[in-house]
Amino acid sequence: MIAGFIFGLFSISFMLFLGLFYTIIGIKRAVAYPPKMMLKRRAIALAGGGAVFMLLGIYFTSAS
């Protein structure tokens, strides 16, 4: 049961980091829309969310 929960945390973290990399690629090739500032904010939010879920996964892995 807890293994599935930990797997879910790491899966969410992985998906957020994939979104981060996709957004970083979008920043490099952005022309007009969406604005680069909006993409940078999205990248920061995805990085923060991915880090939080990864840290939770690491915490629960070491706790069990």
N, C-alpha and C positions, 0 to 999 in steps of 0.2 A: 504494500500500500504506500509506504513512504518512498519506496524506490520510484514508483510512478509519479509521485509528486515532485521529486527531485528531477526526474527526467523532464517533466513539464516545465519546471523552472529553467533548466538549461535549454530546452527547445525554444521557449519564448525569448530567452536571451540571444540565441543564435538567430532567430528571425529578426529581432531588432537590429542586430549587427549587420545582417544582410541588407536591411532597409537603409542603414547608415551608409554602407558602401555604395548602394545604388544612388543615394542622395548626393554623396561626394562626387560620383561620376556626373550627376546632373549639374552640380555646381561648375564643374570644369567645362561643360559644353552648353551652359545656359546662354541664350542670346537675349531674349526679351522677357518671356514669360515661362515659368514663374521667376520673380525677381530673386537675385542671388541672396539677398538678406533673408528672405523667407526660407530658402533652401538651407542656409546656415543655421537658422533657428531650428528647423526640422532635424538637421543633423545633430545638433546639440541635444535635443530632446530624445532622439533615438539612442544616442550614445549614453546618456544618463539612465534611460530605462534599461538598456542592455546591461549596463554595469550593475544596477541595483538587482536585477534578476540573477545575474551571474554571482554576485556576492551572496545573495540568499541561497542559491544552490550550493555554493561552497560551504556556507555556514551549516546548512542542513545535512550536507554530506559528512562534515566533520563531527556533527552532533550525533549522528546515528551509528 
